[in-house]
Amino acid sequence: MRTALQAGDRVTVTGAGGFLGRRLVERLRADGIEVLTAGRGDGFDLLADALPLDGVAHVFHLAAETGVPDAWNDPVRFHLVNTHGTVRVLDQCRRAGCSLTYVGAYIYGVPQTLPIDERHRVDANNPYAFSKWMGEQACEWYAGLYAMDVVAIRLFNTYGPGQSDRFLIPKIVDQVLDPATPAIELMDLQPRRDYLYVDDAVDALIRSRAVDGYALYNVGSGQSHSVAEVVETAMAVSGVRKPVVDLQRQRPNEIPDVRADCARIGQACGWSARVGLAEGIARMLEGRSP
């Protein structure tokens, strides 16, 4: 096992201005680790610019185009950024002698079995998932051919404070708290997902860095909740009751249920999710008034 990051170490975080990136940078700096950032807010172009790698021991690669609906509209852009951009990061790490953590995505499609472990068949059934899978394949190839230390994370549905309302849980919380919204309207109340609180995701990224060679880990909560259950939890935690309208509009290639098997990262790194859905939503509500 590689040594864990220590106070005084220097790392680079791509996508540092994003939802997960901001939280990761905060945690690393709180632990005394020097962080160099490379994100859109820094004027950084993943497809053209060189990473800041002077004295860097490790790179956390979070920069990506995200969002399944946007990916359907512009699959080429998603492939360029998420696949070719990752190859550029890998090659710069290779030349600088840095290890890498790649933050991937859910790529299993409709599960054949639950919970889903890393041996489950991949079914990248949308352009976003396809682009992230190709980035993951590049990680494994570089690790094998160039003897690099690379961790690939298949991250399930992360949520928490500061996340865009393009994502489900912030959208629900906003509707619950907004006094101008008389009823909560959602596309479909049935799909179940594995929701992981952002601080648990950050902890997994930091712990999993200390591996040799190539490693692939699922990172999720290990539990699934329907959209209806998320709404009910948000109302119970906030003390607000509103009617709920199910528009019954199913997305293309909808997946009925998702639940991660995270035994591999637990055994290798001692990681497990600690924040349940009710506690996570309560943390999102802190400082906000209904």
RODO-2510 file (C-alpha; in nm, 4 decimals, decimal comma):
residues 290
     n   res          X          Y          Z
     1     m     0,0000     0,0000     0,0000
     2     r     0,1148     0,3545    -0,0737
     3     t     0,1348     0,5887     0,2225
     4     a    -0,1742     0,8021     0,2820
     5     l    -0,1578     1,1741     0,2124
     6     q     0,0109     1,3669     0,4891
     7     a     0,0077     1,7305     0,5996
     8     g     0,2505     1,9195     0,3766
     9     d     0,1909     1,7012     0,0699
    10     r     0,0932     1,8777    -0,2516
    11     v    -0,1895     1,7586    -0,4785
    12     t    -0,3774     1,8856    -0,7818
    13     v    -0,7569     1,8774    -0,8126
    14     t    -0,9170     1,9158    -1,1539
    15     g    -1,2764     2,0321    -1,1528
    16     a    -1,2012     2,2033    -0,8228
    17     g    -1,4850     2,4541    -0,8662
    18     g    -1,7542     2,1882    -0,9022
    19     f    -1,9876     2,0558    -0,6352
    20     l    -1,7677     1,7623    -0,5307
    21     g    -1,4419     1,9415    -0,6121
    22     r    -1,5114     2,2302    -0,3738
    23     r    -1,5818     1,9914    -0,0875
    24     l    -1,2704     1,7856    -0,1629
    25     v    -1,0476     2,0941    -0,1718
    26     e    -1,1906     2,2166     0,1611
    27     r    -1,1253     1,8808     0,3266
    28     l    -0,7707     1,8456     0,1892
    29     r    -0,6740     2,1959     0,3007
    30     a    -0,8260     2,1370     0,6427
    31     d    -0,5979     1,8318     0,6668
    32     g    -0,2936     2,0501     0,5951
    33     i    -0,2463     1,9354     0,2363
    34     e    -0,1455     2,1930    -0,0229
    35     v    -0,3934     2,1972    -0,3125
    36     l    -0,3345     2,3299    -0,6626
    37     t    -0,6626     2,3778    -0,8480
    38     a    -0,7394     2,3362    -1,2166
    39     g    -1,0945     2,4232    -1,3104
    40     r    -1,3034     2,6502    -1,5262
    41     g    -1,2959     2,9125    -1,2521
    42     d    -0,9162     2,9190    -1,2842
    43     g    -0,9438     2,9644    -1,6618
    44     f    -0,8221     2,6075    -1,7073
    45     d    -0,9047     2,4236    -2,0318
    46     l    -0,8845     2,0470    -1,9871
    47     l    -0,8421     1,9979    -2,3621
    48     a    -0,5577     2,2450    -2,4096
    49     d    -0,3793     2,3499    -2,0905
    50     a    -0,1038     2,1861    -1,8868
    51     l    -0,1855     2,0784    -1,5335
    52     p    -0,0024     2,2442    -1,2421
    53     l     0,2122     1,9497    -1,1319
    54     d     0,5282     2,1013    -0,9841
    55     g     0,6016     1,9049    -0,6674
    56     v     0,2650     1,7275    -0,6877
    57     a     0,2354     1,3751    -0,5466
    58     h    -0,1193     1,2966    -0,6579
    59     v    -0,3926     1,4238    -0,8887
    60     f    -0,7659     1,3977    -0,8178
    61     h    -0,9333     1,4164    -1,1591
    62     l    -1,2915     1,5367    -1,1192
    63     a    -1,3240     1,7707    -1,4187
    64     a    -1,5972     1,6529    -1,6563
    65     e    -1,9042     1,7430    -1,8502
    66     t    -2,2019     1,6156    -1,6481
    67     g    -2,5721     1,5581    -1,6956
    68     v    -2,7414     1,2856    -1,8956
    69     p    -2,9920     1,5148    -2,0769
    70     d    -2,7107     1,7443    -2,1960
    71     a    -2,5086     1,4424    -2,3055
    72     w    -2,7871     1,3261    -2,5368
    73     n    -2,7821     1,6702    -2,7043
    74     d    -2,4033     1,6885    -2,7462
    75     p    -2,2384     1,3456    -2,7191
    76     v    -1,9255     1,4579    -2,9052
    77     r    -1,8492     1,7292    -2,6501
    78     f    -1,8934     1,4827    -2,3651
    79     h    -1,6597     1,2334    -2,5310
    80     l    -1,3943     1,4966    -2,5951
    81     v    -1,3924     1,6319    -2,2401
    82     n    -1,4549     1,3147    -2,0425
    83     t    -1,2525     1,0693    -2,2512
    84     h    -0,9828     1,2628    -2,4360
    85     g    -0,9510     1,5071    -2,1462
    86     t    -0,8827     1,2143    -1,9143
    87     v    -0,6188     1,0766    -2,1520
    88     r    -0,4455     1,4173    -2,1402
    89     v    -0,4499     1,4119    -1,7598
    90     l    -0,3165     1,0563    -1,7501
    91     d    -0,0319     1,1349    -1,9851
    92     q     0,0727     1,4416    -1,7884
    93     c     0,0676     1,2347    -1,4687
    94     r     0,2755     0,9682    -1,6418
    95     r     0,5428     1,2182    -1,7389
    96     a     0,5423     1,3862    -1,3962
    97     g     0,5411     1,0604    -1,1985
    98     c     0,2112     1,1374    -1,0214
    99     s    -0,0487     0,8899    -0,9039
   100     l    -0,4118     0,9570    -1,0040
   101     t    -0,7650     0,9197    -0,8755
   102     y    -1,0240     0,9230    -1,1540
   103     v    -1,3818     1,0017    -1,0551
   104     g    -1,6077     0,8022    -1,2838
   105     a    -1,9792     0,7372    -1,2801
   106     y    -2,2539     0,4759    -1,2698
   107     i    -2,2142     0,2712    -1,5901
   108     y    -2,4091    -0,0493    -1,5203
   109     g    -2,7356     0,0332    -1,6965
   110     v    -3,0335    -0,1730    -1,5755
   111     p    -2,8917    -0,4004    -1,3039
   112     q    -2,9091    -0,7746    -1,3553
   113     t    -2,8518    -0,8300    -0,9824
   114     l    -2,8650    -0,6170    -0,6668
   115     p    -2,6506    -0,5016    -0,5010
   116     i    -2,4152    -0,4198    -0,7888
   117     d    -2,0493    -0,5094    -0,7476
   118     e    -1,7594    -0,4167    -0,9758
   119     r    -1,7856    -0,7469    -1,1672
   120     h    -2,1350    -0,6610    -1,2900
   121     r    -2,1670    -0,6250    -1,6663
   122     v    -2,1149    -0,2680    -1,7899
   123     d    -2,4013    -0,1202    -1,9926
   124     a    -2,3215     0,2443    -2,0687
   125     n    -2,6717     0,3247    -2,1911
   126     n    -2,6334     0,7010    -2,2412
   127     p    -2,3599     0,9254    -2,3855
   128     y    -2,2501     1,0519    -2,0439
   129     a    -2,2004     0,6996    -1,9068
   130     f    -2,0214     0,5974    -2,2276
   131     s    -1,7775     0,8894    -2,2037
   132     k    -1,7003     0,8140    -1,8382
   133     w    -1,6513     0,4450    -1,9123
   134     m    -1,4049     0,5297    -2,1880
   135     g    -1,2158     0,7508    -1,9427
   136     e    -1,2041     0,4590    -1,7007
   137     q    -1,0738     0,2288    -1,9745
   138     a    -0,7948     0,4771    -2,0434
   139     c    -0,7038     0,4697    -1,6726
   140     e    -0,6706     0,0923    -1,6708
   141     w    -0,4675     0,0974    -1,9940
   142     y    -0,2224     0,3602    -1,8664
   143     a    -0,1878     0,1861    -1,5301
   144     g    -0,1073    -0,1432    -1,7001
   145     l     0,1187    -0,0260    -1,9820
   146     y     0,3060     0,2480    -1,7943
   147     a     0,3026     0,0945    -1,4438
   148     m     0,1139     0,3917    -1,3017
   149     d    -0,0767     0,3996    -0,9722
   150     v    -0,4369     0,4790    -1,0678
   151     v    -0,7629     0,4469    -0,8747
   152     a    -1,0895     0,4570    -1,0699
   153     i    -1,4046     0,5362    -0,8721
   154     r    -1,7505     0,4419    -0,9959
   155     l    -1,9399     0,7062    -0,8033
   156     f    -2,3115     0,6572    -0,7469
   157     n    -2,5618     0,9436    -0,6869
   158     t    -2,3832     1,2030    -0,4729
   159     y    -2,5775     1,4871    -0,3087
   160     g    -2,5297     1,7579    -0,0480
   161     p    -2,5213     2,1331     0,0238
   162     g    -2,4291     2,3512    -0,2722
   163     q    -2,5371     2,1059    -0,5409
   164     s    -2,7230     2,2424    -0,8432
   165     d    -3,1003     2,2009    -0,8561
   166     r    -3,0487     2,0210    -1,1870
   167     f    -3,0075     1,7195    -0,9572
   168     l    -3,2936     1,5460    -0,7828
   169     i    -3,2399     1,5966    -0,4095
   170     p    -3,1608     1,9722    -0,4278
   171     k    -3,4601     2,0125    -0,6600
   172     i    -3,6855     1,8406    -0,4065
   173     v    -3,5455     2,0385    -0,1124
   174     d    -3,5951     2,3677    -0,2983
   175     q    -3,9580     2,2827    -0,3763
   176     v    -4,0252     2,1753    -0,0194
   177     l    -3,8854     2,4993     0,1259
   178     d    -4,0148     2,7466    -0,1335
   179     p    -4,3336     2,9105     0,0037
   180     a    -4,4280     3,0122    -0,3509
   181     t    -4,4428     2,6444    -0,4563
   182     p    -4,7838     2,5039    -0,3521
   183     a    -4,7098     2,1462    -0,4606
   184     i    -4,4022     1,9361    -0,5342
   185     e    -4,3961     1,8289    -0,8995
   186     l    -4,1656     1,5521    -1,0156
   187     m    -4,1298     1,3555    -1,3367
   188     d    -4,1567     1,0076    -1,1862
   189     l    -4,1811     0,8977    -0,8224
   190     q    -4,0868     0,5328    -0,8783
   191     p    -3,7137     0,5079    -0,9698
   192     r    -3,4840     0,4060    -0,6864
   193     r    -3,1254     0,5273    -0,6531
   194     d    -2,8285     0,4854    -0,4221
   195     y    -2,7770     0,8351    -0,2748
   196     l    -2,4377     0,9111    -0,1191
   197     y    -2,3724     1,2176     0,0956
   198     v    -2,0914     1,4349    -0,0389
   199     d    -1,8679     1,4119     0,2694
   200     d    -1,8730     1,0318     0,2461
   201     a    -1,7725     1,0597    -0,1206
   202     v    -1,4818     1,2890    -0,0311
   203     d    -1,3659     1,0479     0,2391
   204     a    -1,3677     0,7625    -0,0132
   205     l    -1,1558     0,9592    -0,2607
   206     i    -0,8950     1,0438     0,0020
   207     r    -0,8781     0,6960     0,1554
   208     s    -0,8585     0,5133    -0,1780
   209     r    -0,5544     0,7082    -0,2923
   210     a    -0,3226     0,4814    -0,0920
   211     v    -0,3176     0,1870    -0,3348
   212     d    -0,0564     0,0428    -0,5685
   213     g    -0,1119    -0,0280    -0,9382
   214     y    -0,4698    -0,0119    -1,0671
   215     a    -0,7794    -0,0329    -0,8484
   216     l    -1,1486     0,0004    -0,9313
   217     y    -1,4081     0,0751    -0,6635
   218     n    -1,7805     0,1300    -0,6392
   219     v    -1,8604     0,4166    -0,4042
   220     g    -2,2197     0,4435    -0,2855
   221     s    -2,4277     0,4219     0,0296
   222     g    -2,5299     0,0591    -0,0209
   223     q    -2,8988     0,1503     0,0107
   224     s    -3,1604     0,2608    -0,2403
   225     h    -3,4489     0,5057    -0,2031
   226     s    -3,7325     0,5867    -0,4396
   227     v    -3,8059     0,9443    -0,5447
   228     a    -4,1227     0,9233    -0,3345
   229     e    -3,9158     0,8221    -0,0300
   230     v    -3,6765     1,1135    -0,0828
   231     v    -3,9722     1,3554    -0,0953
   232     e    -4,1237     1,2070     0,2201
   233     t    -3,7878     1,2267     0,3997
   234     a    -3,7370     1,5904     0,2981
   235     m    -4,0842     1,6834     0,4244
   236     a    -4,0379     1,4922     0,7493
   237     v    -3,6998     1,6509     0,8218
   238     s    -3,8164     2,0043     0,7338
   239     g    -4,1566     1,9805     0,9005
   240     v    -4,3231     2,1020     0,5803
   241     r    -4,6135     1,9143     0,4203
   242     k    -4,7212     1,9720     0,0612
   243     p    -4,9114     1,7799    -0,2059
   244     v    -4,6909     1,5721    -0,4343
   245     v    -4,7663     1,5540    -0,8071
   246     d    -4,6304     1,2605    -1,0056
   247     l    -4,6155     1,3693    -1,3697
   248     q    -4,5436     1,0070    -1,4714
   249     r    -4,2941     1,1067    -1,7394
   250     q    -4,0314     0,8377    -1,7665
   251     r    -3,6880     0,9286    -1,9047
   252     p    -3,5356     0,7345    -2,1958
   253     n    -3,3553     0,4205    -2,0755
   254     e    -3,4865     0,4665    -1,7217
   255     i    -3,3337     0,2378    -1,4582
   256     p    -3,5763     0,1077    -1,1931
   257     d    -3,3388     0,0416    -0,9029
   258     v    -2,9707     0,0983    -0,8144
   259     r    -2,7825    -0,0188    -0,5066
   260     a    -2,4043    -0,0377    -0,4752
   261     d    -2,1997    -0,3197    -0,3304
   262     c    -1,9007    -0,1384    -0,1773
   263     a    -1,7341    -0,4360    -0,0120
   264     r    -1,4193    -0,4004    -0,2234
   265     i    -1,3323    -0,0463    -0,1105
   266     g    -1,4329    -0,1371     0,2438
   267     q    -1,1902    -0,4273     0,2545
   268     a    -0,9058    -0,2444     0,0786
   269     c    -0,9355     0,1012     0,2357
   270     g    -1,1526     0,0669     0,5445
   271     w    -1,4175     0,2957     0,3952
   272     s    -1,7926     0,2835     0,4436
   273     a    -2,0709     0,5387     0,4072
   274     r    -2,1682     0,6967     0,7400
   275     v    -2,4353     0,9588     0,6623
   276     g    -2,7875     0,8290     0,6026
   277     l    -3,0434     1,0004     0,3808
   278     a    -3,2349     1,1751     0,6610
   279     e    -2,9157     1,3092     0,8174
   280     g    -2,7812     1,4199     0,4792
   281     i    -3,0981     1,6107     0,3950
   282     a    -3,0981     1,7641     0,7435
   283     r    -2,7457     1,8939     0,6765
   284     m    -2,8688     2,0459     0,3504
   285     l    -3,1433     2,2255     0,5424
   286     e    -2,9094     2,3806     0,8008
   287     g    -2,9371     2,7582     0,7827
   288     r    -3,2346     2,7477     0,5466
   289     s    -3,5861     2,8443     0,6527
   290     p    -3,9064     2,6870     0,5225
***
